[in-house]
Amino acid sequence: MKLPGQEESDVSSASKNVPTGELDSGPGSGVSPDGPLDTDSRELEVPKDPPLFIQLNELLGWPHAPEWKETGRWVLFEEKLEVGAGRWSAPHVPTVALPSLQKLRNLLAKGLVLLDCPALSLQELAEQVTRVESLSPELRGKLKALLLQRPQHLIQTPCTSSCWGSAHLREASQEEEAPLKEQHQNPLRQKFPPGAEAGAVLAGQLGFLEQPLGVFVRLRDPVVLGPLIEVPLPSRFFCLLLGPPTLGRGYHEMGRAVAILLSDLQFQWRVRRASSLHDLLAALDAFLEEVTVLPPGRWDPTARIPPAKCLPSEHKRLPSQLRVAKGPFVRRRTPAEDRHSRRQHAANPELRRTGRLFGGLVQDVRRKASWYLSDFLDALHPQCVSAVLYIYLATVTNAITFGGLLGEATDGAQGVLESFLGTAVTGAAFCLMAGQPLTILSSTGPVLVFERLLFSFSRDHSLDYLPFRLWVGIWVAIFCLVLVATEASVLVRYFTRFTEEGFCALISLIFIYDAVGKMLTLTHAYPIQRPGSPAYGCLCQYPDPGGNESQWTSTNPKDRDDILSMDLGLINASLLPPPECAQRGGHPRGPGCHTVPDIAFFSILLFLTSFLFAMALKHVKTSRFFPSVVRKMLGDFSSVLAILLGCGLDAFLGLATPKLMVPREFKPTLPGRGWLVSPFGANPWWLSVAAALPALLLSILIFMDQQITGVILNRAEYRLRKGAGFHLDLFCVAVLMLLTSALGLPWYVSATVISLAHMDSLRRESRACAPGEAPSFLGIREQRLSGLAVFILTGISIFLAPILKFIPMPLLYGIFLYMGVTAISSIQFTKRVQLLLIPAKHQPDLLFLRHVPLSRVHLFTAIQLACLGLLWIIKSTPAAIIFPIMLLGLVGVRKALEWVFSPQELLWLDEPMPEKERSIPEKGMEPEYSFSGSDSEDSELMYQPKAPEINISVN
């Protein structure tokens, strides 16, 4: 786009504006210099310019009492002064009219442009900018005095009300040029990293001027210009736009136009390297080439456009001359290639075969050995403390719940104590030895299903369960070691999002099903019935002579037997005559007496309270309520606060809800057995060989469960610096499998939900960001200490029975439901399932819907739903023994989809299989999606977040 009068100053090549030796440089790509550089920026070796704060001071009150007043400020987005409200507006995308840019260009073309000005103070700068031939000495003196007048700033401090700086219409001495105390106390200072610079724009109407005056200055060395800027930052740019009074707000809009130009990183990069007026105008012309025009009458000019969640990567806006100069290093990639490059597994050195036995394991050990010391030093940060508390409660909740489920599945052969002990021992050992110490080991739904099947097989064939389980564990360890020796972990390259989403959805549904199932079991034990029915009874709790007994009575013996057979944590329950509840009707109940319907009602109430409260706190984290620090704390400790709220409510009302059952003595749950499992017991010797068959199936399940979690945790989007360790992790799981089998403890693998919650609690984000800009993701705080502390606390929890026994079990079931719901709601599969129920005109503007027909999206979703349903059916039937093979079959189904969907469709809905990586650009995708200067689709990949697409979190 070219404006009238632009042709005479047009340039054919912007490369003429770039001094020799600077073609290898490029514009900065963010506000914070600590932020991560984009991959392409690293390839280009693009240095970052310091972030720039721009302030607009407007001259008001002429001719009676002229004064400078700050009316706008910019970093990336604009903030306007709300004069009537006395506050700053919310950051928004700035808009400017084309006539303002035209007038500005004409004014700068005829005005004074000083590049590399040597001024070292505001007074020297005023001397420089008033040296205009059209001004008489008298007018120069008036203008200089006006420029040295102290402007008014609206500084909002957290402890005081809004503060306005004073104005003085006289020359300022060097002492008066020092920054004010209010400037140093401005909280906006904390938004800028070290090295940030400022730019001042002064605009307004001045009656003694006969013609417009435009001055643009770039200081050679940035200088703090006293109280001119509300934040005491060294100024690099100065622009003065004054003229005789006119109708409208022409000079105000021209001042905004300059500020908007300087807030653009591309324009800023060019102006920093400009050597003449010609270069300055060429930078403005280049800005106009990228301007998008909104037609009049189709939008409200007073509307403020909120900042986008994701801004485009600046390397995609590099000048074409730099692309040519850099040759193949900046070859324009298609959006599909750009997407593919972010999802590529094969680039990981951990997934390349060495061709030697245990070659991958040796490489993992060498790679991790160099980081081992830093794995502990990097944990010395307060964020790790909150992560420990958060993940500890999640781990304890998981250990308690799975321990109860395992005890029910094995008729007490294993229980909560084994779950606590096994979690603590295996988790701590894994954090010390593993290749990815951020992984949290835990019991998982698929492994629990296999344990239930193994116990049922042993019971049906009169086999001694624990010795049989020992040999299964030994064979699993052997098979896993074979997989490590043959570097089978490189096969995780074939685990695409199709496989990951199916696996994650299955685990999430197991979480939800078990939580709801436990509550239904509880309501069955305490049936809700109307008063007066034969089964209507009561539960009485009162101290016995020892002071610690709970008494139970009911008019229905079946109800009593059901409740006593359920190990729901009623400690020292006994059948005694009721003290105050033997008769029903108008008789009052004692303070420790609750009817059975009360127990069921309050249990459901606590269950829903913990779930809904945790969900509400999770959404508070991304809401606009409260300061960001408070929001983050509430979101990180949502499950903790939900448990505390439920416990407080339970204690305040004195409810007789089922409490957590914790062991009082350190001994196995199964009476009569020691900690070491006998190799044979009552089983025949040949069973140790026959155990290899179920062990083979379990090995497949362990491999899938462990490595799919590893693939999700080690995605490139998480920006892990210390690399993965697939071979080493599987080796540690194999060794720990031997230990847990010998001690009769549960089997453990990586827990997807809790592990991702652990990583999410250790996210590093930029602290210095522009107002309105979301903090940029810097990576994960990789260390071993937080996981180690979590499992040490879990082990200590065995001895915290006097405290933990007051936690109501419905609370834990509610947290369990919360973990499952948040997990399944965060994957793309869930969004595509929702599309099945949303009419086309109301569907969200998802990226894959722009490139794949809706019918094909529904077909892909239907296939995933069918696979998930088949897995669930097999898991729930006697055929569940082949459940691990069906999990592995997801990879085969994904391979077969290449006969149904085109590579382009699979690229947007999933990701390519490894052998298809090189064939993608050869199938005509580049002509269809190649970048061009006028293609409106250029921006859709530029604005896509580079955060993980599968982000399962319990936050």
N, C-alpha and C positions, 0 to 999 in steps of 0.2 A: 504494500500500500504506500502511495506517495501523495504528499500533500501539495497544494499549489505553492510554487516557489521553491520546491525541493530539487528540481531538476538541475539547477545551476550548480548545486553543491554536491550532486550525486557522485558516487564513486563506483567504479566498476568492480573493484576487488577490495574487500575489507582487509586483505592481507597487507595492504600498503600501510595500514594503521598500526600494525604490530611490529615493534622494533625487532631487529635481528636478534635471534637467540631466544625469543619469547614465543615462538610458534609451538614449542613443546609445553607451554603452559596452557591452562584452561581455567574456567571460572570455578570458584568454590562451590561446593555442593551442599553446604549446610551452614547452620549458625554456629554450632559448637565445633571448635577445632578438635575436640576429643571424640567427636562422632566417628563412626566407621565410614571409611571410604567405600564407594561402590566398586564392584569388581572391575568395571570398565575404567573407572577413574584410576585405579591402581595400575592398570595396563597402560594408561595414557601418561602416568606419572604427573597427574595434575595437582599442583600445589593449591592450597586453600588460601584465599584472601581472608583477612580478619572480618568478622561480622560488623555490620554498619548500622548504627542507630541514627535515624534521621528525625529532626525536629523542625516543625514549621512555626515560626514566630510571626504573628500578623500585627501590623501597625494599626491601632484603633484610636479613636478619639480625636482625630484631626478635625478642625484646627484648634479646638479649645485646650485639650490636655492629651497630646499624643503620647501613647505608651505602647511598648511591645508586649504582646500577650501570646503565650503558647496556645495554639488552637488545634494542633495535630501532631502525631508522632507515628513513626513507622520502624519496623525491623523487617519482617516479612509481610505483615498485615498492618492495616491502618487502624488507629484509635483516634476518634474524634472527641473534642472537648464538648461535653454536654453542659452548655453555659447555664441553663436554668437549674439543672440538677446539681451542678458543681462537682462533676465526676467525669471519669473517662468512660467512653463507650466500650462495648465488647469488641475485641479484635474482629475485623472483617476484611474481605477481599476489596481492595480499593478499586474504584471505577473513576474514569476521567473522560471528559468530552473531547472529541477530536479537535474542535476549534481551539481549545486551550493548548493542546500540543502544537497546533499550527502557530498560534501567537507566540508561544514559548520559543519555537524554532526560529522564527523571524527576529525575536528580540535578542536571542543569543548570537545570531549571525551578525547583528549590527552592534552588539555590545562589547564588553571587555571580558576577555578570557585570559586568566593567569594560571598557567600550569607550572607546578613546582615552585610555588611562591615561597620565598624564604622567611616570611613573617613568623615571629616567635611569641607574639602576644596579640590580644584583641586590639590594642592600641596601634600596633604596627600594621595589623591587617586593615584597620580602618583607614590608615594613611594610604595603603596600597589601593584599596577599592575606590577611594574618592578622587583618584588621579584620572579624572575623565575630562577630556578637552572641552566638552560642552558645558561644564560647570565652572562658574566664576569662583574666585577665591572665597567670597562670602558664602556662597551656597555650599562650597566644600566644607567650610567650618561648621555650618548648620548640620549638614549631613553627617559629619564625623561625630558631632556631639550627640546626634540622634542614635547613631550606631553604638555608641558607648553607653547608652542608657540601659540600665539593668532591667531585663524583661521580667514579667510575672509568670511564674510556673505554678501549676496545680500539682503539689506533691502530697500524695496520700500515704501517710505512714500508718503502720498497723496499730500503734499505741495512741495516736492522736488523731484529731480531725484533719480534714484537708487544709493544707497550708499554702497560702499565696505569698510569693516573694514580693518584696517592695520594689518600687520604681524610683529612680533618681535621674532627673534630667540635667546631668552635668557630666563632665569628663571624669572618668574613674582613674584613680591612681593604681599603681601596681599592687598595693595591698588590697584595694577593693576588687581587683581582678581575681583574687583567690576564690576558690569555690566556697559557697555558703555551707553552713552546717546542715541545712535541710537537704542540700544536694548529696552529702555523704550519707545521710540517713534514708535516702530514697530507696525503698525496697526493690525498685526496678533494677538497681545495680546488680542484684544477685542473679538477674537473668542473663548477664553477659559474662562470657569467659574471659580470662586474661588475654590482653591484646586487642580487645574490641575497640573500635573507633566510632566517631560520630560525624555527622554532617548537619550543618545548620542552613536553613532556608528562611530568609527574611523577605516578606512580601507585604505590600500595602499601598495605599494612596497617599501622596504627599503634595500638598497644595503649591509649594514654591517651585516644583519642577514643571518645566514647560513641555518636556517630551519624556517618553519612557526610558528608564535606565535598567539595563540588565548586566549583571556581573557574575561570572562563574569562576571560582578559585579552587585549585587543588594545591594544598600545602605540601611542600617538599617533605617536611617532617611533621607528623601529627602533634598538635599543641592543645593543651587544655585552655579554652578561651573563657576562663573565669566563670561567671554566672550565666553565660549565654545559653548553655545547654543544661537541662534539668538534671542530668546525670554527669558527674565529673569524669567524662571520657575525653581523651585527646581527639581533637577534630581534624579530619582529613579534607573535607569539602566544605565550601561556603558559597552560597548563592544569594544574590541580592536582586530583587525584582520590585522596582518602585516606579511610580508614574503619576501624572496628574489625575485628579478625581474623574471618574467615569461612571456611567450607569452600570449596575450589576456588580458582580464580585469577580471581575476578570483577573485581578492580580492574585486574589486568594486561590482561584482555580489554577492559575499558572504555577503558584507556589506548590500546590498539591501535585501538579504534574511533575515538577522537578523531584519532589520527594518520592513519588511513585517510581520514577525512572531510577533514582538512586537505590531504591529498595529492591530493584530487579538485579539479580546476580549477574546476568549476562551484560547488562548495560554497565553495571559497576565494574566488571572485569575489564571492559573496553576502555572506560574512562580512566581507570587507574593506569592504563598503559598508553593513553593518548599523548601525542606530542604537539598537537596543533588544534586550531578551531576546526579544521577539516576533519580531524579524527573524532572530535566531539560530536559534530553533526552527523558523521557516519554512524556513530554509536546510536544516536537517536533514530536514524533511518532504519537501522537493523532492528531496533525495538518495534518500530511501526510495522515492519514486515511480519511480526508475529502477533500483532494485535487482533483480537476478535471483536467484531462490532455487533452490538445488540441493536436491533431495529427499534426506532422510536414507536411508542404506542403499544409495544408488546410486553413491556415490563415496567415496573414502578421504579423510577430513578431514585426515590428515597429509600428503597429497600436495601438492606445490607446483606451481602452474600456471606454466609458463614464460611470459615476456613475449611478446606477439604481435609479429610482424615489422612490422606496420603498425598504428598506433593511429588511432582515428576522429578526424576533423576536429572540433574543438570547436565550430565555428559551427553544426554540425548539432544540437547539444544546447542551443542558445539557448533561454531561457525563452519561452514562448508570448507573454508580454506584450511582449517585445522585438520579436517577429515582427509583432505587431499594430501596435506603435508605429512600426516602420520601414516598414510598408505594403509596397509592391511591391518594395522593395529586398531583402527577404528572403523572397520568394515561394518556397514549398516546391517544389523541383524533384523530378521523378521520378528514380529511379536511372538510367533510360535517358537522360534529358536530361542528368543529371550526367556520365554517361559520354560522351555526345555532345559536351558542351561542352569536354571535355578533348582530343577528337580532331579538333577543327574546324580546317580549313585556311583557310576563307574569311575568317577574322578577320584574317589577316596583311595588313598594308598592302602588302607586296611583291607580293601576288597580286591586286591590283586594277588594272584597266586605266585608263590615263590618256587614251586616245583620241588620242595624239600619236605621231608617229614617234620612236622611241628615247625615249619618255617614261619608260618603266620604267627604262631605263639611266641617264637623268639623275637620277631620284629615288634610285636606288641609290648613285650617286656622291655626291650631296649628303648622303645619310644616313651613308655611311661616312666622308666627309671629316671630320665632327665627332668621330669616334672615332679618327682615324688616330694621333694622338699617344699616346693612352692604349693603343693596340694594342701599343706598345713599352714603355710604362711599366708596364703590368700584367704584363709578362713577368718583372719583377724579383722573382722568387720561387723558392725552392729546388725547388719542385715542377716547374718548367719544365725544370730541369736533368735530373731523372730522366726526364721525358717525352722530352727530346731524345735521350738515350742509348737509351731503349727503342724509340722510333719510328725512330731511325737504323738500328738493326739490322734492324728489320722491313722498312724501305725497301730497305736493301742486299740483304737476302735476296730480296725481291720483284724487285729490279732484276737480280740475278744469275740467278734462276730464269727469269724471263721473257726475259732476254737470251739465255740458253741455248736456251729454247724457240723464240724468234724466229729465232735463228741456224740452228736445225735446220729451221724452217719455210721459210726463205728461202734455203737453201743457202749461208749465209755472207754474204749481201748486207748483213745487219745482225747485230750480235753483242753481247757483253757490254759492250764499250767504248761503243758507241752507246747502250746501255741506261743505263749510268752517266752519260754526258754529258747525254743527253736528260732523265733524271730530275732531275739537278742544275740544269740551266738552266731547264727549264720549271717545276719545282717552286719554285725561288727566285723567279722572275718572278711566278708565280701568288700566292705568299704576300705579295708586295709590292703587287700590284694588285687582288686578288680581293675580292669582297664577303664571302665566308666564308673567311677565311685559315686556319681549322682544317682545311680540306679538304687531303688529301694526294693529289697527282696521281701517277698510276702507270699502267703498262700493265695492262690488265684482260683477263680471259678472253674476253669477247665481241669486243673489238677484236682480240685475237690471232687469233681464229677468222677474222675478216674479212681480216686481213693474210695468213693462210695461203691463203685463197680467192683473193685478188688475185694472189698470187705464182703459184699454180697456173694461173690464167687466163693470165697473162703468159707462163709457160713453155710452155703448150700451144699458144699462138698466136704463139710466137717474137717476143714483144715485149720491149723493154728495160724491166725492172721498175721501176727507180728513177725514170726520167723519167715513166713512166705513173703511178706513185704520186704524183709531184709534182703532176700536174694533178688527180688525184683530191683531194689535200689542198687545192689552191686552190679547187676547186668546193665542197668541204665548208666551207671558211672563208666563202665567199660565201653559201651556204645558211644557215649559222649566223648570219651578220650579218643576213640577212633575218628570221630568227626573232627576233632581238633587236629589230630595228626594229619588228616587228609585235606585240611583247610576247607572243609565243607561250608564254613561260614561265608565264603564268597558268594554262595548261592542267594544270599539276602538281596543281591541286586535284582532278583526276580520278584521280590516282594514290592509290588507297586501299591498305589493307594487303594486299588480295588481290594487287595488282600488285607491291607492294614485296616481299612474301614470295616470290612466284614468281621475281622477279629475284634476290633475295638467295640463294635456294636454288640457283638455276642457277650463280651465281658460286661458291658454296661447293662445289658438286659439281665444278666445273672445277678448283678448288684441289685437291680430294681426288684426282680422276682423274689430273691431271698429276703429282702427287707419287708416287702408286702406279705410274703408267706409267713414270716415269723410273727407279724402282727395278727394275721388271720389265725395262726395257731394259738396265740395268746387269747384272742377273743373267743376261740372255741373252748379254751380251758375256763374262761370266765364268761359264760354266755349271758348276754343282755336279755333279760326277760322282765315281764311286768311284775310289780309287787303283788303278792298273793298267789303266784304260781307255785306248784310243788317244788320246783327246782330253785326257788328264790332263797338264797342263803346269805351268810355274811362272813366276813373275815375280821377277826378281832386281834389286835396287837396290844399287849400290855406287859409290863415287867413281871417276871416271876420273882421268887425270893432271891434268885441270883442277879436279877436286874437286867437280864439281856435276852429274855425269851419272847418269841412271838407266838400267839395262840391262834388257832384256826378252828372254826366250826362251820358246819353247813347242814341244812336239812336234807340235802341230797347226797347220799354216800358216793354216788358215781362222780359227782362234781369234785368231791374231796379226793377221790382216788386219782382223777385226772390231773388235778392240780399238784398233788404230791408227787405224781410220776413225772411231772414237768419240772426240770431243774431250772426254775426261773429266779433263783436267788432268794427264796424265802428261808432265811437262816433259822435253824432250830425250830422249824414248824412242827407242831404236834397237835394231835386231836384231843382236845379237852372240852369239857362243857362250856358253853358260852356264858360269860358273867352277866351280860346285860342284854343279850340279843336272843334269848331262848324263845321269846315270844315276839310276834310281829304285830302290826297294827299301830296303835298310838304310842307304844312304848318308846322312849328316847333311846338313842344309841350312845355308847360311850365314846370318848374322844379318840380312842384308837380303833374304833369299829367302823368298817366300811362294808356295804353290801357288795355282792359280786358285780351287779351292774355298775356300781361306782368304780370299781377297779378297771373294768373294761373301758368305761367312758374316759376316765382320767388317763389311762394308758394311750388311748387313741389321741387324746388331746395333747399329751406330751410328744407323741410321735409326729403329729402334724405341726406342733409348735417348733420343734427343732428343725424340721424340714423347711417350713415356710420362712422362719427367721433367718436361717442360713442362706436361703435363696435371696431374701430381701437384702441382706448385707452384701451378698455378691453383686447385686445390681447397684448398690450404693457406690461401689468402687468406680463405676463408669458413669455415675450420675453427676449432676451439677451441684448437689448438696454438699455442704461442708468444705473446708479447705482440702487440698489434694493430699496432704499428709494424713489427715483424719480419715479420708476416704480409703486410702491405701491400707491403713491400719485396720479399719473395719472389715475391708475385703479379705485381708490376709488372715485375720483371726475370726472369720465368720463361723466356722465350726466350733471353735473354742467358746465364743460368746454364746452360741446356741446351746451348748452343753451347760454352761454356767447358768444361763437363764432358766433352762429346764430344771436343773438341780435346785436352784433357788425357789422356783415355783413349787416343786415337789416338797421341799422342806417346809416352806411357809404354810402350805395347806395341810401338811402332815398326811400325805397320801400313802396308801398301802400298795403302791405300784410295785411290780417285780423289779428287784434290784440286781445289779451285777453280781454274779457269783464268782468270787475269787478264792483261790485255795488258801487255806490257813497253814498248811504244812508243805514243806518242800519235798514232795514225793510224787511218783507217777500217779496218774488218775486211776489206772486199772489196779485194783487191789492185788497184792501178792506178787507183783513183778518188780524186778530191779531196773536200774537205768540201762543196763546193757541187755540187748535182745539176744536170746539164745539162737544159734544158727539154724537148728532144726526143730527143737521142741518136740511135738508129737507128730510132725510131718515125716513122710518117707524121704530118703536121701535123693531120689531121682527128681524130687520137686525142685531142687536147687538148679537143675538143668532145664526143667520145663518152664521155670520162671523167665527164661530168656524171651519167650514169645510175648507175654504181656509187657515185658521190659522194652521190647522193640517198639511197640505201640506207644508206650510212655515216652520213649526217647524222641520219637517224632513230635509228640506233644510238647515236651520240654524244649526241643530245638525251635519249634514254631513260636511258642510262648516267649521264650527268652530273646530270640533274634528279631522278631517283629517289634517288640518293645525297644530293643537296641537300635533298630533302624529309625524308629520314630524319635528316639531321644537324640540321635546323632545326626539329624538332618542338618544340611548346610544352613538352613534358615536360622538355626539357633546360634550360629557363629561361634562354635566351640573352638578354642585355640589349641587345646591339648590333644585333640584327636580322640578317636574311638578305640575300642579294644575288643572286637567281637570274639576273637579266638581266646584271649585271656579270660574274658567273662564266662565263656562256655566251659573253659577248663576249671574255673573256680566253682561253678555250679556243679560240675561232675564230682569234684573233691568233697564239696559240702553234701552232696547226695549220699556219699558213703557215710559221712558222719551222722546225718539225721536218720538214716536207715538203721545204723547200729544202735542209736540211742532211742529209737522208737518215736522220734519227733516228726512233725509234718514235713513234707517236701516243699522246697521254696524255689521260686524263680522270680524274674523281674516282674514287678507289679506295674502295669502300664499307667493306671490312674494316679497312684500315689507318686510314682517316679516323675511323671509330668508335673504334678503339683509341687514336688520338690524343686524341679527346675524353674517353675514359674515363680516360686517364692524367692529365687536367687537371681532374678532378672536384673541386669544392669541397664539403667537408662540415663540419658544425658540429663544433668541437673541444670545446665544453662541452655535455655531455649527461648525462642521469641514468643512474646505474648500471642496467644491463639494457636501456637504450634504445639502439637503433641510431642512429648519427650521421645527422642529417637532411641531405638533399641540398640544397645551396645554389645549385648551378648549375655552369657551366663557366668556367674561367679563360680568357677570350677574349683572344687576343693574336696577333701575327704572328711573334714572334721565335723561338718554338720550331720552327715549320715551316721558317723561313728557315735556322736553324742546322742542322736535319736535312739540308737539301739542300746546304748549303755543305760539310758533312762528307761527304756522298755524292760531291760533286765532288772533294774531296781524296782520297777513297778510290781514285781512279784511280791515284794515285801511291803507294799502300800495297801494291803487289804483293808485296814481300818478306814482308809479314806475312799478307796475306789468302790467299796461295797455300798456307798450311798448313791451311786450313779444309777438312775432308772434305765432299765434295758430298752424301753420304748424310745428314749432319747438316742441311743446308739443306733437303733434301727432307722430312725429318722435321718441321722447323718449318713447312714449307709445308702438310703434312698437318694439323698442329696448328691452324693458322689456319683451315683449311677446316672441321675438325670442330667447333671452338668456335663458328664462325660459324653453322653450320647447326643446332647444338643449342640455340641461344639464341632461336629464333623460335617463335612459337606454332604454326606449321604443323607443326613436328617433333613437338610435344606431341600434336597431333591425329592425326598418323600413328601415334604410339605407342598411341593409344586404340583403333586398329583391332585391336591384338593383345592388349589387356587386357580380361579379362572385366568386365562392368558392375559387379559387386560389389566389384572391386578397383581401380576407377578412382579417380584423385585427385579431390578436391572442387574442381574448377575452376568458376569463376563462370559461364561460358557454358553449362556442363552443367546448371545450375539453371534455365535459362530457354529452352533449345533442346532439343528431343528428340534423343536420341542418333542416331537414324537420319538426321535432317537434318544433324547434325554430320558424320557419315560421308559423306553425299552431297556436302557442301561440300568435304571433304578429298579425296574421290575426283576431283572436278572439278579441283582444284588439282593433284593428282598427274597427271591426264591432260594438263593444259596443260604441266606441267614435262616429262613424258615426250615430248610432241610437240616441245617446244623442243629437247630433247637430241637427238632423232632427226634433226630438220632440221639442227641444228648439225653432225652427224656424217656427213651425206650430201652428195652434189653439189648438192642443193637448198639448201645453206646460204646461198646468196646472198640468199635472201629471209628470212634469220634476223632482221634488224632489223624487218621488217614484222610478223613473228610476235610479237616483243616488244611492239610497239605494239598488237597484237591482244589482249593481256591486258586492256587497258582496255575493249575491246569485249566481251570475255567477261564481265568484271565487270558491265558494263551489262546484258547479257542475263540475268544471274543475278536481276535484279529481277523477271523473269517466273517464276522458279522458287521463290525464297524471299520470305518476307514482310519488310517493313521492320524489324519487330522482330527477326527472326532475323539479318538482315544487320547490324543494329546491334550485336548481341553477338558475332557471328563476324567481322565486318569493320568497316565504318563507312559512313555514308550518302554517296551521291554529292551534289555541291553542290546540284543542283536539288531534292533531296529534303529539304533541311534544314528547311524550314518545315512540311512536311507530316507530320513525325513526331508532334508532340503532337496532331495532329488525328485520328489514326487509333485512338483509344481506348487509348493507352498510359498516359495519366495515371491513369485510374481503376484500372487493374490494378496499377500500381506506386507510387501516390502514398504519401507518408510519412504515417503516423498514429502516435499515441502508443503504441499497443500492437502494432504490426506487427512481427513478429519478423524480417522481411526488411530492416528499416531499416538494419541495421548492415553489410550485405554490401558496399555501395558505400562506406561510411564507412571500411572496413578495407582498401580496395584501394590498393596503392601507386601513387604518382603518378610513378613512374619510367617511362622509355620502355618500351613493350611490345616493341619490336624493339631489342634491345641487342646488336648483334653486336660482339664484342670478342675480341681475341687475348690477353687477360689470363688 
